[in-house]
């Protein structure tokens, strides 16, 4: 470690030696106002008038943090928790709802590739992000399935439109032999613009365990390429083509019965967005949108003789043509849209190519009543082919008392469709012997297992009715206050989800193992409060504090406790006793309290900014340690903890800037429970604008 630390110090000194010798929306217009957002309503709106709870992560805060990947940025925000899944990726928990319920967009287009149910945020670089817009609460009225908890829209940067080549480049060196190289270029005229972004990221990973063979995170490298083309055919018609290519290769290892296997995990992603914008009149605009994406993952293991031992693949295509219209009526805007979704997935343990098809249309009215009231009413209808069709309404009201104070409230309906894994999975663990079947193939596969003499008995489940989408009702009430120095916002939220999809044993095999499938069972709810305060003492000093209080529970569990059906065992006397509702802690991996404290201090005499952040998460449970199938206060918990990060930013001559920072200064680690906290990390970064 000492050697690594010396490298970072030397790198930073070399920087000192060297130094001393907008937003793509439904048009190609570049918008630079920081309080304009697009994801809440699909139109340009000031955050002060938006009725839905909204959080903005600016390019300035991203740059000053010195962080490289989206998961690192997200975990520093109020009310957002990054949760690792068993596949090694990290998703976003929002308002206590699981990462599978959060839709991730880049420039308004959805990302795919949820191999383990969540979308891995670490595959997204932040070096070309202009801002991140977070809409909290059900957003299915505009975006359909997976927007049950909210939407995260990543808006990428746009270089200056100039006939002279312009952009920036950066290089970051960090602990674990981590390298992050980025290049952003732009050139163009009023008629045509070309933009290009490239990022290369490599790390040796890290190990929180005592194993000499298996690491917590194995070494990997990836690259991202994002070219963009914009053509203005006339004042009324313009076209844009946005592409994104992502490729990652990671070491893949395992050990079974003292036998070592080695291989690789490969991920490829390709996105193409075609947008044609037509201005029919000053009041009426049309947008023709075609989005195509492909995500492919392949993993393999070889034995010590380099013979193939195991392999799996995941190959997903998604097509979405859509037409939108925007009609202005004074200050009011009517937005409508119609489109279709076509998704296919070829995956190991699917006995056929799985397909999801749907058509949809939506409408939304943004109604400004005089100067103080703003009402947003919207709906979306999804005509599904493989499961029940859905109607998703939403209403929001914003009352602007004056320039300093406003209140807002929203009520919305959200849903999440059964994914293709839950419908078509056909997996048998060869080592242990259990089987997991998707709902749509379970009945057929059970009949086959029965005919082969592999079943002892079935549990009487029927599959006559389709698997239902999970659905939610979301309520938010909040507001904000601001003056020249102080800004404060708050939001009370309540979510209830019914038809939660979970696994149940449907049969027992002759080998003693179970056969599982997916069913609509539980009904859960979450509620709480979020608050953010920012105080600007002067041009050089500002503070911010964020806090979330959260309760997340299962209504089915509460009913069983009230009916005296659940017990716990005293660890000393070993006697059983009935649980009370106050003994029930709630859902797994939820903390009642999370908070952050941030300081930004600029030292003018040396043109340096100090950016310090302290993050807190209270205790939470990740498994049932007393074997009564719920998380109660008698279980073992992950202890609450603090993370402290600091970054020094310095601007030099010749448009050069540099950073030096430390992540997790106190070197907090919990190898058994928190695999995504790697311990203390140092980094240094240099950037050049041209």
C-alpha positions as CSV (number, residue, x, y, z in Angstrom):
1,X,0.0,0.0,0.0
2,X,2.9,2.4,0.8
3,X,4.2,2.0,-2.7
4,X,0.8,2.7,-4.2
5,X,0.4,5.8,-2.1
6,X,3.8,7.1,-3.2
7,X,2.7,6.7,-6.9
8,X,-0.4,8.9,-6.3
9,X,1.7,11.6,-4.6
10,X,4.3,11.6,-7.4
11,X,1.5,11.7,-10.0
12,X,0.0,14.8,-8.3
13,X,3.4,16.5,-8.0
14,X,4.0,16.0,-11.7
15,X,0.6,17.7,-12.4
16,X,1.8,20.8,-10.5
17,X,5.1,20.8,-12.3
18,X,3.4,20.6,-15.7
19,X,0.8,23.3,-14.8
20,X,3.3,25.9,-13.7
21,X,5.7,25.7,-16.9
22,X,-27.1,20.9,-22.2
23,X,-29.7,18.5,-22.9
24,X,-31.0,16.3,-25.8
25,X,-34.8,16.5,-25.5
26,X,-37.5,16.5,-28.2
27,X,-35.4,18.9,-30.2
28,X,-31.8,19.6,-31.0
29,X,-31.8,22.8,-29.0
30,X,-29.0,23.1,-26.4
31,X,-30.4,24.1,-23.0
32,X,-27.9,25.3,-20.4
33,X,-30.2,26.3,-17.5
34,X,-29.5,24.1,-14.5
35,X,-33.0,24.1,-13.2
36,X,-34.6,22.8,-16.4
37,X,-35.4,19.1,-16.5
38,X,-37.1,16.9,-19.0
39,X,-37.8,13.4,-17.5
40,X,-40.7,14.4,-15.2
41,X,-42.9,15.5,-18.0
42,X,-41.0,14.8,-21.3
43,X,-41.0,18.5,-21.8
44,X,-38.6,21.3,-20.6
45,X,-39.7,22.4,-17.2
46,X,-38.3,24.5,-14.4
47,X,-37.8,22.4,-11.3
48,X,-39.5,25.1,-9.3
49,X,-42.8,24.5,-11.1
50,X,-42.6,20.7,-11.4
51,X,-45.3,19.0,-9.2
52,X,-43.4,15.7,-8.8
53,X,-40.5,15.2,-6.3
54,X,-37.3,15.8,-8.2
55,X,-33.6,15.6,-7.4
56,X,-30.8,17.0,-9.6
57,X,-27.2,15.9,-9.5
58,X,-25.3,18.6,-11.4
59,X,-22.2,18.3,-13.5
60,X,-20.3,20.5,-11.1
61,X,-21.0,18.2,-8.1
62,X,-20.1,15.2,-10.1
63,X,-16.8,16.8,-11.2
64,X,-15.9,18.0,-7.7
65,X,-16.4,14.6,-6.2
66,X,-13.7,13.0,-8.5
67,X,-15.7,9.8,-8.8
68,X,-15.7,7.6,-11.9
69,X,-18.8,5.4,-12.0
70,X,-22.5,6.0,-11.6
71,X,-22.9,3.7,-8.6
72,X,-20.3,5.8,-6.7
73,X,-22.2,9.1,-7.4
74,X,-25.6,7.6,-6.5
75,X,-24.6,6.3,-3.1
76,X,-23.8,9.9,-2.0
77,X,-27.4,11.1,-2.6
78,X,-30.2,11.5,-0.1
79,X,-32.7,8.6,-0.2
80,X,-30.8,6.5,-2.7
81,X,-29.0,3.3,-1.6
82,X,-26.8,1.2,-3.9
83,X,-27.6,-2.4,-3.3
84,X,-25.3,-5.2,-4.6
85,X,-27.0,-8.3,-6.1
86,X,-25.7,-11.8,-6.3
87,X,-24.3,-11.2,-9.8
88,X,-21.9,-8.6,-8.5
89,X,-23.7,-5.5,-9.9
90,X,-25.2,-2.6,-8.0
91,X,-28.7,-1.2,-8.4
92,X,-30.6,1.7,-6.8
93,X,-33.0,1.4,-3.9
94,X,-35.4,4.4,-4.0
95,X,-38.0,5.2,-1.3
96,X,-37.4,1.8,0.1
97,X,-38.4,0.1,-3.1
98,X,-36.2,-2.5,-4.8
99,X,-33.7,-1.7,-7.6
100,X,-35.8,-3.8,-10.0
101,X,-38.5,-1.0,-9.8
102,X,-36.3,1.8,-10.9
103,X,-36.0,2.7,-14.6
104,X,-32.5,3.9,-15.8
105,X,-32.4,6.1,-18.9
106,X,-29.5,7.7,-20.8
107,X,-30.7,10.8,-22.7
108,X,-34.2,9.6,-22.3
109,X,-33.7,6.1,-23.6
110,X,-34.0,3.0,-21.4
111,X,-31.0,0.7,-20.6
112,X,-31.4,-3.1,-20.6
113,X,-29.4,-6.1,-19.4
114,X,-30.9,-7.0,-16.0
115,X,-29.3,-10.4,-15.7
116,X,-29.9,-10.7,-12.0
117,X,-33.0,-8.5,-11.7
118,X,-31.1,-5.2,-11.4
119,X,-29.2,-3.0,-13.8
120,X,-25.6,-2.7,-12.9
121,X,-24.8,1.0,-12.4
122,X,-21.0,0.5,-12.4
123,X,-21.1,0.0,-16.2
124,X,-21.9,3.7,-16.7
125,X,-19.1,6.3,-16.7
126,X,-19.8,9.8,-15.3
127,X,-17.0,11.7,-17.0
128,X,-19.4,12.9,-19.8
129,X,-22.5,13.5,-17.7
130,X,-24.1,17.0,-17.7
131,X,-26.5,16.1,-14.9
132,X,-28.6,13.3,-13.5
133,X,-32.3,13.9,-13.1
134,X,-34.1,11.7,-10.5
135,X,-37.9,11.6,-10.5
136,X,-39.1,9.9,-7.3
137,X,-42.5,8.1,-7.2
138,X,-44.4,6.0,-9.7
139,X,-43.7,7.2,-13.3
140,X,-45.4,4.4,-15.3
141,X,-47.8,7.0,-16.8
142,X,-45.0,8.0,-19.2
143,X,-42.5,5.2,-19.1
144,X,-44.5,2.0,-18.5
145,X,-43.0,-1.0,-16.7
146,X,-40.0,-0.8,-14.4
147,X,-40.8,2.9,-13.5
148,X,-42.8,1.8,-10.5
149,X,-40.4,3.4,-8.0
150,X,-39.1,6.2,-10.2
151,X,-36.8,7.2,-13.0
152,X,-33.1,8.1,-13.2
153,X,-32.3,10.0,-16.4
154,X,-28.6,10.5,-17.2
155,X,-28.1,13.5,-19.4
156,X,-24.8,13.4,-21.3
157,X,-22.7,16.5,-22.0
158,X,-22.7,18.3,-25.4
159,X,-19.5,20.1,-26.4
160,X,-19.7,23.6,-27.8
161,X,-21.1,23.8,-31.4
162,X,-18.1,25.2,-33.2
163,X,-16.3,24.8,-36.5
164,X,-13.1,24.4,-34.5
165,X,-12.6,21.0,-32.7
166,X,-13.2,21.3,-29.0
167,X,-13.6,19.1,-26.0
168,X,-11.7,17.7,-23.0
169,X,-9.6,14.7,-22.0
170,X,-8.8,13.3,-18.5
171,X,-6.8,10.6,-16.9
172,X,-7.4,9.2,-13.4
173,X,-5.1,6.8,-11.4
174,X,-6.5,5.1,-8.3
175,X,-6.0,2.4,-5.7
176,X,-6.2,-1.3,-7.0
177,X,-4.3,-0.3,-10.1
178,X,-7.4,1.5,-11.4
179,X,-7.1,3.6,-14.6
180,X,-9.8,5.8,-16.1
181,X,-9.2,7.6,-19.4
182,X,-11.8,9.8,-21.1
183,X,-12.0,11.8,-24.2
184,X,-14.9,14.2,-25.3
185,X,-14.9,15.9,-28.7
186,X,-17.2,18.1,-30.7
187,X,-17.2,20.0,-34.0
188,X,-19.9,21.4,-36.2
189,X,-21.8,24.2,-37.9
190,X,-25.4,25.5,-37.7
191,X,-26.4,22.7,-40.2
192,X,-24.5,19.7,-38.8
193,X,-22.8,18.7,-35.6
194,X,-20.6,15.7,-34.7
195,X,-19.8,14.6,-31.1
196,X,-17.7,11.8,-29.9
197,X,-17.1,10.4,-26.4
198,X,-14.8,7.5,-25.4
199,X,-13.9,6.0,-22.0
200,X,-11.5,3.3,-21.0
201,X,-11.7,1.9,-17.4
202,X,-9.5,-0.8,-15.9
203,X,-9.0,-2.2,-12.4
204,X,-7.4,-5.1,-10.6
205,X,-10.5,-5.4,-8.4
206,X,-10.2,-6.0,-4.7
207,X,-10.4,-8.8,-2.1
208,X,-12.1,-8.4,1.3
209,X,-11.7,-12.1,2.2
210,X,-8.7,-14.3,3.1
211,X,-8.9,-16.3,-0.1
212,X,-5.8,-16.3,-2.2
213,X,-7.8,-17.5,-5.3
214,X,-11.2,-15.9,-5.3
215,X,-11.5,-12.1,-5.0
216,X,-14.5,-10.1,-3.8
217,X,-14.4,-8.2,-7.2
218,X,-12.3,-9.9,-9.9
219,X,-10.1,-7.8,-12.3
220,X,-12.0,-6.3,-15.3
221,X,-11.7,-3.7,-17.9
222,X,-14.3,-2.0,-20.1
223,X,-14.7,0.7,-22.8
224,X,-17.5,3.0,-23.8
225,X,-17.9,4.8,-27.1
226,X,-20.7,7.3,-27.8
227,X,-20.8,9.1,-31.2
228,X,-23.6,11.6,-31.9
229,X,-24.7,13.2,-35.2
230,X,-27.1,16.1,-35.5
231,X,-28.5,17.5,-38.8
232,X,-30.7,20.6,-39.2
233,X,-32.4,20.2,-42.5
234,X,-34.3,23.4,-42.0
235,X,-35.7,25.6,-39.3
236,X,-38.6,23.1,-38.9
237,X,-37.0,19.7,-39.3
238,X,-33.9,18.3,-37.6
239,X,-32.5,14.8,-37.1
240,X,-30.2,13.3,-34.5
241,X,-28.5,9.9,-34.2
242,X,-27.2,8.9,-30.8
243,X,-25.2,5.7,-30.4
244,X,-23.6,3.9,-27.5
245,X,-21.3,0.9,-27.4
246,X,-20.1,-0.7,-24.2
247,X,-17.8,-3.7,-23.9
248,X,-16.5,-5.3,-20.7
249,X,-14.4,-8.4,-19.9
250,X,-13.9,-9.7,-16.3
251,X,-12.0,-12.6,-14.8
252,X,-14.4,-15.4,-13.8
253,X,-13.3,-18.0,-11.2
254,X,-14.8,-20.7,-8.9
255,X,-13.7,-23.6,-6.8
256,X,-15.8,-26.8,-6.5
257,X,-14.7,-29.6,-4.2
258,X,-11.1,-28.4,-4.2
259,X,-11.1,-28.2,-8.0
260,X,-10.2,-24.8,-9.6
261,X,-12.0,-23.5,-12.6
262,X,-11.1,-20.3,-14.5
263,X,-12.7,-18.4,-17.3
264,X,-14.2,-15.0,-18.2
265,X,-17.4,-13.0,-18.1
266,X,-18.0,-10.8,-21.2
267,X,-20.7,-8.1,-21.6
268,X,-21.6,-6.2,-24.7
269,X,-24.1,-3.4,-25.1
270,X,-25.2,-1.5,-28.2
271,X,-27.8,1.4,-28.2
272,X,-29.0,3.4,-31.2
273,X,-31.5,6.2,-31.0
274,X,-33.0,7.9,-34.1
275,X,-34.9,11.2,-33.5
276,X,-36.6,13.3,-36.1
277,X,-38.2,16.5,-34.9
278,X,-40.8,18.4,-36.9
279,X,-42.1,21.8,-36.0
280,X,-45.5,22.0,-37.7
281,X,-46.3,25.4,-36.3
282,X,-45.4,27.6,-33.3
283,X,-47.9,25.6,-31.3
284,X,-47.6,22.1,-32.6
285,X,-44.5,19.8,-32.8
286,X,-44.0,16.2,-33.7
287,X,-41.2,13.8,-32.7
288,X,-40.5,10.5,-34.4
289,X,-38.4,8.3,-32.2
290,X,-36.9,4.9,-33.0
291,X,-34.8,3.2,-30.3
292,X,-33.0,-0.1,-30.7
293,X,-30.7,-1.8,-28.1
294,X,-28.9,-5.1,-27.8
295,X,-27.3,-6.5,-24.6
296,X,-25.3,-9.7,-24.6
297,X,-23.5,-11.5,-21.8
298,X,-21.4,-14.7,-22.0
299,X,-19.7,-16.5,-19.2
300,X,-17.6,-19.6,-19.3
301,X,-15.4,-21.7,-17.0
302,X,-12.6,-24.1,-18.1
303,X,-11.0,-26.8,-16.0
304,X,-7.3,-27.1,-15.3
305,X,-6.9,-28.9,-18.7
306,X,-8.4,-25.9,-20.4
307,X,-11.5,-28.0,-21.3
308,X,-14.9,-26.3,-21.1
309,X,-16.6,-27.0,-17.8
310,X,-19.6,-24.6,-17.9
311,X,-21.0,-21.8,-20.0
312,X,-24.0,-19.5,-20.0
313,X,-25.3,-16.7,-22.3
314,X,-27.8,-13.9,-22.1
315,X,-28.8,-12.2,-25.4
316,X,-31.5,-9.5,-25.3
317,X,-32.9,-7.3,-28.1
318,X,-35.3,-4.4,-27.7
319,X,-37.1,-2.3,-30.3
320,X,-39.3,0.7,-29.6
321,X,-40.8,3.0,-32.4
322,X,-42.7,5.9,-30.9
323,X,-44.4,9.1,-32.2
324,X,-45.0,12.0,-29.8
325,X,-46.8,15.3,-30.2
326,X,-46.6,18.5,-28.2
327,X,-49.4,21.1,-28.5
328,X,-49.1,24.5,-26.8
329,X,-52.2,26.3,-25.6
330,X,-50.8,29.5,-24.1
331,X,-48.7,28.4,-21.1
332,X,-50.3,25.0,-21.1
333,X,-49.0,21.9,-23.0
334,X,-50.8,18.8,-24.2
335,X,-48.4,15.9,-24.8
336,X,-49.6,12.6,-26.5
337,X,-47.7,9.6,-27.7
338,X,-48.2,6.2,-29.3
339,X,-45.7,3.4,-29.7
340,X,-44.9,-0.3,-29.4
341,X,-42.3,-2.5,-27.5
342,X,-40.8,-5.6,-28.9
343,X,-38.4,-7.5,-26.7
344,X,-36.7,-10.9,-27.2
345,X,-34.4,-12.9,-25.0
346,X,-32.3,-15.9,-25.7
347,X,-30.8,-17.2,-22.5
348,X,-29.2,-20.4,-21.1
349,X,-31.9,-22.3,-19.2
350,X,-34.6,-21.0,-21.6
351,X,-35.9,-23.9,-23.8
352,X,-37.1,-21.3,-26.4
353,X,-36.6,-17.7,-27.4
354,X,-38.8,-15.6,-25.1
355,X,-40.7,-12.7,-26.4
356,X,-42.6,-9.7,-24.9
357,X,-44.8,-7.6,-27.2
358,X,-47.0,-4.6,-26.4
359,X,-48.5,-1.4,-27.8
360,X,-49.2,1.7,-25.8
361,X,-50.4,5.2,-25.9
362,X,-50.2,8.0,-23.4
363,X,-51.4,11.6,-22.8
364,X,-50.5,14.4,-20.4
365,X,-51.7,17.9,-19.8
366,X,-49.5,20.5,-18.1
367,X,-52.0,23.1,-16.9
368,X,-50.9,26.4,-15.4
369,X,-53.7,28.1,-13.5
370,X,-52.8,31.8,-13.3
371,X,-49.3,32.2,-11.8
372,X,-49.5,30.2,-8.6
373,X,-51.1,26.8,-9.5
374,X,-49.8,24.2,-11.8
375,X,-51.6,20.9,-12.4
376,X,-50.1,17.9,-14.2
377,X,-52.5,15.1,-15.3
378,X,-51.4,12.1,-17.2
379,X,-52.1,8.5,-18.1
380,X,-50.7,5.6,-20.1
381,X,-52.4,2.4,-21.4
382,X,-50.2,-0.6,-22.2
383,X,-51.8,-3.4,-24.3
384,X,-49.8,-6.4,-23.3
385,X,-49.7,-9.7,-25.2
386,X,-48.2,-12.0,-22.5
387,X,-49.9,-10.7,-19.4
388,X,-52.7,-8.4,-18.2
389,X,-52.8,-4.9,-19.9
390,X,-52.3,-1.9,-17.7
391,X,-53.7,1.6,-17.2
392,X,-51.4,3.9,-15.3
393,X,-52.8,7.3,-14.3
394,X,-51.1,10.1,-12.4
395,X,-51.9,13.6,-11.1
396,X,-49.7,16.2,-9.5
397,X,-50.4,19.7,-8.2
398,X,-47.8,22.5,-7.4
399,X,-48.7,25.6,-5.5
400,X,-46.1,28.4,-5.7
401,X,-46.9,30.6,-2.8
402,X,-44.2,33.1,-3.7
403,X,-40.7,33.1,-5.2
404,X,-39.4,31.6,-2.0
405,X,-41.9,29.0,-1.0
406,X,-44.0,26.3,-2.8
407,X,-45.7,23.0,-1.9
408,X,-46.5,20.0,-4.2
409,X,-48.3,16.7,-4.1
410,X,-48.7,13.8,-6.5
411,X,-50.6,10.5,-6.6
412,X,-49.6,7.9,-9.2
413,X,-50.1,4.3,-10.2
414,X,-47.1,2.2,-11.3
415,X,-46.5,-1.3,-12.4
416,X,-43.7,-3.8,-13.1
417,X,-44.4,-6.5,-15.6
418,X,-43.1,-10.1,-15.0
419,X,-39.7,-10.3,-16.6
420,X,-38.8,-13.1,-19.0
421,X,-36.9,-15.0,-16.4
422,X,-40.1,-15.2,-14.2
423,X,-42.1,-16.4,-17.2
424,X,-39.8,-18.8,-19.0
425,X,-36.9,-19.9,-16.7
426,X,-36.0,-23.6,-16.8
427,X,-33.0,-24.1,-14.6
428,X,-31.7,-27.1,-12.6
429,X,-28.7,-26.8,-10.3
430,X,-26.5,-29.7,-11.3
431,X,-24.6,-29.6,-8.0
432,X,-27.4,-29.3,-5.5
433,X,-30.3,-30.7,-7.6
434,X,-33.1,-28.0,-7.1
435,X,-35.1,-26.7,-10.1
436,X,-36.5,-23.2,-10.8
437,X,-39.3,-22.9,-13.5
438,X,-40.8,-19.8,-15.0
439,X,-44.6,-19.5,-14.5
440,X,-45.5,-20.0,-18.2
441,X,-43.5,-23.2,-18.6
442,X,-44.0,-24.7,-15.0
443,X,-47.1,-26.8,-15.7
444,X,-45.6,-28.4,-18.9
445,X,-42.2,-29.1,-17.1
446,X,-43.9,-30.5,-14.0
447,X,-45.8,-33.0,-16.3
448,X,-42.5,-34.0,-17.9
449,X,-40.7,-34.5,-14.5
450,X,-43.7,-36.5,-13.3
451,X,-43.5,-38.8,-16.4
452,X,-39.8,-39.3,-15.8
453,X,-40.4,-40.4,-12.2
454,X,-38.5,-37.4,-10.7
455,X,-41.3,-36.1,-8.5
456,X,-42.3,-37.4,-5.0
457,X,-45.3,-35.0,-4.9
458,X,-46.7,-31.6,-6.0
459,X,-48.0,-28.9,-3.7
460,X,-51.3,-28.4,-5.6
461,X,-50.5,-25.0,-7.2
462,X,-52.4,-24.2,-10.4
463,X,-51.2,-22.2,-13.4
464,X,-54.6,-21.5,-15.0
465,X,-54.5,-17.7,-14.5
466,X,-51.7,-15.5,-16.0
467,X,-49.0,-14.2,-13.7
468,X,-50.0,-10.6,-12.7
469,X,-47.8,-7.5,-12.9
470,X,-46.7,-6.0,-9.7
471,X,-48.6,-2.8,-9.1
472,X,-48.2,0.2,-6.8
473,X,-50.0,3.3,-5.6
474,X,-47.6,6.1,-4.8
475,X,-48.2,9.3,-2.8
476,X,-45.9,12.2,-2.3
477,X,-46.4,15.5,-0.4
478,X,-43.6,18.1,-0.1
479,X,-42.3,21.5,-0.8
480,X,-39.3,23.8,-0.7
481,X,-38.2,27.1,0.7
482,X,-35.2,29.2,-0.6
483,X,-33.7,32.6,-0.1
484,X,-30.3,34.0,-1.0
485,X,-28.4,31.8,1.3
486,X,-30.7,28.9,2.4
487,X,-32.5,26.3,0.4
488,X,-34.6,23.6,2.0
489,X,-36.9,20.9,0.6
490,X,-38.8,18.0,2.1
491,X,-41.0,15.2,0.8
492,X,-43.3,12.7,2.6
493,X,-43.9,9.5,0.7
494,X,-46.0,6.4,0.8
495,X,-45.9,3.4,-1.5
496,X,-47.9,0.3,-1.5
497,X,-47.2,-2.7,-3.8
498,X,-49.5,-5.6,-4.4
499,X,-49.0,-8.8,-6.4
500,X,-45.3,-8.9,-5.4
501,X,-43.7,-11.7,-7.3
502,X,-41.7,-14.2,-5.3
503,X,-40.7,-17.9,-5.5
504,X,-42.6,-20.8,-3.8
505,X,-41.9,-24.5,-3.7
506,X,-44.4,-26.2,-6.1
507,X,-43.1,-29.8,-5.8
508,X,-40.5,-32.1,-4.2
509,X,-38.1,-34.2,-6.3
510,X,-37.1,-37.8,-5.5
511,X,-33.6,-36.4,-4.7
512,X,-35.1,-34.5,-1.8
513,X,-34.8,-31.1,-3.4
514,X,-37.6,-28.7,-4.3
515,X,-39.0,-27.4,-7.6
516,X,-39.7,-23.7,-7.4
517,X,-41.8,-21.3,-9.5
518,X,-42.9,-17.7,-9.3
519,X,-46.2,-16.5,-7.9
520,X,-48.0,-13.3,-6.9
521,X,-48.1,-13.4,-3.1
522,X,-47.2,-10.5,-0.8
523,X,-48.3,-6.9,-0.4
524,X,-45.7,-4.5,0.9
525,X,-45.6,-0.9,1.8
526,X,-43.0,1.8,2.4
527,X,-43.3,5.3,3.9
528,X,-41.0,8.0,5.2
529,X,-39.6,11.5,4.9
530,X,-36.7,13.0,2.9
531,X,-35.1,16.3,3.6
532,X,-32.3,18.3,2.0
533,X,-30.8,21.6,3.2
534,X,-28.2,23.7,1.6
535,X,-26.6,26.8,3.2
536,X,-24.3,29.1,1.2
537,X,-22.3,31.1,3.7
538,X,-20.4,32.9,1.0
539,X,-19.2,32.5,-2.5
540,X,-16.4,30.3,-1.2
541,X,-18.2,28.2,1.5
542,X,-21.4,26.1,1.4
543,X,-22.8,23.2,3.4
544,X,-25.5,20.7,2.7
545,X,-27.3,18.1,4.8
546,X,-29.6,15.3,3.6
547,X,-31.7,12.8,5.6
548,X,-34.2,10.0,5.0
549,X,-36.4,8.2,7.5
550,X,-37.8,5.0,6.1
551,X,-40.2,2.2,7.2
552,X,-40.6,-0.7,4.8
553,X,-42.8,-3.8,5.7
554,X,-44.8,-6.7,4.4
555,X,-48.5,-6.6,5.2
556,X,-48.8,-10.3,5.0
557,X,-46.2,-10.6,7.8
558,X,-48.0,-8.1,10.0
559,X,-51.3,-10.0,9.5
560,X,-49.6,-13.2,10.6
561,X,-48.2,-11.6,13.7
562,X,-51.6,-10.2,14.6
563,X,-53.1,-13.7,14.3
564,X,-50.4,-15.1,16.6
565,X,-48.9,-17.2,13.8
566,X,-45.2,-16.1,14.1
567,X,-42.7,-17.0,16.9
568,X,-39.1,-16.4,17.8
569,X,-36.8,-18.4,20.0
570,X,-35.0,-17.0,23.1
571,X,-31.3,-17.6,22.4
572,X,-30.6,-18.3,26.1
573,X,-33.5,-20.3,27.3
574,X,-34.3,-21.7,23.8
575,X,-38.0,-21.3,24.6
576,X,-40.4,-20.0,21.9
577,X,-42.6,-16.9,22.3
578,X,-45.1,-15.1,20.1
579,X,-43.9,-12.1,18.2
580,X,-45.5,-8.6,18.6
581,X,-45.9,-6.1,15.8
582,X,-43.2,-4.0,17.4
583,X,-40.8,-6.9,17.1
584,X,-41.0,-6.9,13.3
585,X,-38.2,-4.8,11.8
586,X,-39.3,-4.8,8.2
587,X,-38.0,-5.7,4.8
588,X,-34.5,-6.9,4.3
589,X,-31.7,-4.5,3.3
590,X,-33.6,-1.4,4.5
591,X,-32.2,1.1,6.9
592,X,-34.5,3.4,9.0
593,X,-32.0,6.2,8.9
594,X,-29.7,7.4,6.1
595,X,-28.0,10.8,6.0
596,X,-25.2,12.8,4.3
597,X,-23.3,15.9,5.2
598,X,-21.3,17.8,2.6
599,X,-18.9,20.8,2.7
600,X,-17.6,22.7,-0.3
601,X,-14.9,25.2,0.5
602,X,-12.9,27.3,-2.1
603,X,-9.5,28.7,-1.3
604,X,-9.2,31.6,-3.7
605,X,-5.5,32.4,-3.1
606,X,-4.5,29.0,-4.5
607,X,-7.6,28.5,-6.7
608,X,-8.4,25.2,-4.9
609,X,-11.7,23.7,-3.8
610,X,-12.1,21.2,-1.0
611,X,-15.1,18.9,-1.3
612,X,-15.8,16.7,1.8
613,X,-18.7,14.3,2.2
614,X,-19.8,12.1,5.2
615,X,-22.3,9.4,4.5
616,X,-24.3,7.5,7.2
617,X,-26.4,4.4,7.0
618,X,-28.1,2.9,10.1
619,X,-28.4,-0.8,10.8
620,X,-30.2,-3.2,8.5
621,X,-30.8,-7.0,8.1
622,X,-29.8,-9.1,5.2
623,X,-30.9,-12.6,6.3
624,X,-33.1,-14.4,8.8
625,X,-30.7,-15.6,11.5
626,X,-33.3,-17.2,13.9
627,X,-35.1,-19.2,11.2
628,X,-38.6,-17.9,11.5
629,X,-38.8,-16.5,8.0
630,X,-39.0,-12.8,8.9
631,X,-36.7,-10.1,9.9
632,X,-37.3,-9.3,13.6
633,X,-35.4,-7.4,16.2
634,X,-33.9,-10.7,17.5
635,X,-32.1,-11.4,14.2
636,X,-28.5,-10.4,13.5
637,X,-28.0,-7.0,11.8
638,X,-25.4,-5.3,9.8
639,X,-24.2,-2.5,12.1
640,X,-24.7,1.1,11.1
641,X,-21.6,2.8,9.6
642,X,-20.1,6.1,8.3
643,X,-18.1,6.6,5.1
644,X,-16.0,9.7,4.7
645,X,-14.7,11.0,1.3
646,X,-12.7,14.1,0.4
647,X,-11.5,15.6,-2.9
648,X,-9.2,18.5,-3.6
649,X,-9.8,20.3,-6.9
650,X,-7.3,22.8,-8.4
651,X,-7.5,24.9,-11.6
652,X,-4.3,25.8,-13.3
653,X,-3.2,27.8,-16.4
654,X,-3.8,26.6,-19.9
655,X,-7.3,25.1,-19.1
656,X,-5.7,22.3,-17.0
657,X,-7.3,21.1,-13.7
658,X,-6.3,18.4,-11.3
659,X,-7.7,16.4,-8.4
660,X,-6.4,14.5,-5.4
661,X,-8.8,12.5,-3.2
662,X,-9.4,9.8,-0.7
663,X,-12.5,7.6,-0.7
664,X,-13.5,5.9,2.7
665,X,-10.8,7.8,4.7
666,X,-11.5,5.7,7.8
667,X,-11.0,2.5,5.9
668,X,-14.4,1.0,7.0
669,X,-14.9,-2.6,5.8
670,X,-17.4,-5.4,6.5
671,X,-16.3,-8.3,4.3
672,X,-19.1,-10.6,5.4
673,X,-22.0,-8.3,4.7
674,X,-21.0,-5.3,2.5
675,X,-19.1,-6.5,-0.5
676,X,-19.4,-3.2,-2.4
677,X,-17.4,-1.1,0.2
678,X,-13.8,-1.7,-0.7
679,X,-11.9,0.1,2.0
680,X,-9.7,3.2,1.7
681,X,-8.9,4.3,-1.8
682,X,-6.6,7.1,-3.1
683,X,-6.9,8.8,-6.5
684,X,-5.3,11.5,-8.6
685,X,-6.8,13.0,-11.8
686,X,-5.8,15.5,-14.4
687,X,-8.1,17.1,-17.0
688,X,-7.4,19.3,-20.0
689,X,-10.0,21.5,-21.8
690,X,-9.5,22.6,-25.4
